């Protein structure tokens, strides 16, 4: 029986995680600055982020930058974020909250 390598937990590092899916393009949000009408704002907590990438495919407006070669994720692209909160709901580590 093979060992389950998909067990992501709070102590997992970004190097231990399985590769995420390929993200193509999300609608046309980058053509319009729609972030001005959001009522909630996502807050990124870098100390809690495991760079698992689970938030990337659920963002309908491609507002979450990919993890760079050093294993770090940048802040949101607020010009396009509508504040839907889907990213916060999918994050298993509480690295994204809404205010």
Secondary structure, DSSP 8 states (H G I E B T S, - for coil): ---------TT--GGGS---------TTGGGS--GGG-SS-EEE-TTT-----TTTTT-TT--S--B-TTS-B----TTT-----HHHHH-TT--EEE-
